[in-house]
Amino acid sequence: MVTLGSTVLNVSDINRAAEFWKKALGYVAPGDPAFLRPASGEGPRLHLDEGDRTHLDLWVEGEEALRTEVERLVSLGARRVDWPLPDDAAHVVLADTEGNLFCVCDVSG
């Protein structure tokens, strides 16, 4: 099953953005300020990135789930996006019916 794992925000200053979003959402940044999560540990995370576009990351567990969900989303109207990815990438870049980019990510490991 696919879930909303994180929202990736394009920012110009990760530390400044992290301070804002931690206070705004009550999130914490254990370790790296670019990766915020709810203090409870439950719920979607926020990833702050200076080089990537703003997009959603949908999470699945395992390679088979990744293939299945990508196929399902494409059947619903999403389209694959040609994006430079490393050979061992555990995610696929798609666009929704409005052209908004999102990733389907295997977070199993």
Secondary structure, DSSP 8 states (H G I E B T S, - for coil): --EEEEEEEE-S-HHHHHHHHHHHHTEE-SS-TTEEEETTS-S-EEEEESSS--EEEEEESSHHHHHHHHHHHHHTT-EE------TT--EEEEE-TTS-EEEEEE---
